[in-house]
Amino acid sequence: MTALFSPFEIGSLALDNRIFVAPMCQYSASGGVPGSWHLQHYGALAVGGAAAMSIEATAVSVEGRITDGCLGLYNDVQEQGLAGLVQHLRRLSSIRVGLQLTHAGRKGSCHAPWDGGGGLGTEGWPLIAPSAIAFGQGRAVPKAMEAPDFKRVAEAFAVGARRALRIGVDYLELHLAHGYLLSSFLSPLSNRRDDAYGGSLSRRMRFPLEVAARARAEWPAGRPMGVRINCHDWLDGGLSFDDTLHICAALKDVGVDFICVSAGAVVEGVRIPAEPGYLLDYAARVRKATGLATRAVGLIHQPQLAERAIAQGQADCVAIGRAMLFDPRWALKAAISLGVQAAFPRQYGLGSPRSWPGAAAALPGY
Ligand SMILES: Cc1cc2nc3c(=O)[nH]c(=O)nc-3n(C[C@H](O)[C@H](O)[C@H](O)COP(=O)(O)O)c2cc1C
């Protein structure tokens, strides 16, 4: 058995292997409700051999969307639509399904990436953030959050968690990364408050921790709740990796079960030096410091790299993003290339290398 294809458990979540499909926005919802695109996209991924899959960033409120095409979980129609998507996936495979809850904060109210991804301007909706600082050029200046906003957003995450439980996902993931609302509280570059929610690290993490605690209170004990976090900001004066270690320890104290160590822009234009496995060392240090189940992400596109990361204890699991978009069967191919029996869907069984000796050499990519 390889490390990558060994089973793992996070609370009651039993995983057949260590591979997650990373959450990836599809910007294709209508009124926050999934449609045909989501059925085929997640359907293909569900039979691709990964143990688990995170449904993309799903907004907890209408203002918390990045674009008009983002999924939402703040009304009954959305809840029904997402429940239908989860049932569809259950009929296809036993992949574990999670959902990522988010609020876009000052990175909201944008065009879809294929329309340039810029701010919607006067056609958009009002934004909120820790401080009244725009994310970048052409982006709206958000309102600095006031007491009722804190109450409303925390409640929206709690309600979102309750709805996620009702649609029957196996795990919950909170988005504390990539400069969205909760992440923007953590970074001193986007949080310039001088009240109880800004300034020192303990104040900057106060609201994200309150939200995590509210979601945890709705989410059953044993069923995992994880968090995605930026390892640091890649900018002077930004969040440091030491800060991140403290934040992860505090998240553990409020009942977070796993951490996905990620990277993404808190400020427009930040350059993140990306190369294969570039976040693995950070994941390893989070794992060692906190003892929490840790998921690594970031250009882990070679099965051998993923195998080494798990075998060497850098992470407990890996999340694969873009490679899954181009090849939803990434995990099946990884199994074959590591010499492990791949869990081919039975409909494809006759095409598997085991049924067709020599196929591994003949089929491109196997
Ligand atoms: C199309 C696309 C959409 C994404 N949407 C999300 C998202 O909804 N939530 C999130 O946390 N990260 C999102 N990401 C980041 C990925 O989850 C992942 O962290 C990133 O792509 C790096 O992993 P990779 O090198 O394997 O692609 C997205 C990435 C892509 C390419």
The ligand as a Gaussian input file, in Angstrom:
#p B3LYP/6-31G(d) Opt

LIG

0 1
 C      -11.227000      27.862000     -10.915000
 C      -10.755000      27.941000      -9.497000
 C      -11.670000      28.245000      -8.503000
 C      -11.264000      28.284000      -7.160000
 N      -12.194000      28.488000      -6.190000
 C      -11.858000      28.335000      -4.896000
 C      -12.848000      28.300000      -3.888000
 O      -14.051000      28.307000      -4.152000
 N      -12.430000      28.207000      -2.606000
 C      -11.099000      28.104000      -2.270000
 O      -10.772000      28.029000      -1.091000
 N      -10.152000      28.081000      -3.217000
 C      -10.499000      28.154000      -4.510000
 N       -9.547000      28.020000      -5.485000
 C       -8.169000      27.659000      -5.092000
 C       -7.992000      26.128000      -5.169000
 O       -8.837000      25.484000      -4.230000
 C       -6.546000      25.715000      -4.884000
 O       -6.208000      26.085000      -3.582000
 C       -5.566000      26.361000      -5.861000
 O       -6.015000      26.201000      -7.189000
 C       -4.173000      25.756000      -5.705000
 O       -4.217000      24.375000      -5.902000
 P       -3.723000      23.716000      -7.320000
 O       -2.321000      24.180000      -7.538000
 O       -3.830000      22.227000      -7.110000
 O       -4.643000      24.216000      -8.369000
 C       -9.913000      28.027000      -6.833000
 C       -8.995000      27.764000      -7.847000
 C       -9.400000      27.699000      -9.156000
 C       -8.389000      27.344000     -10.226000

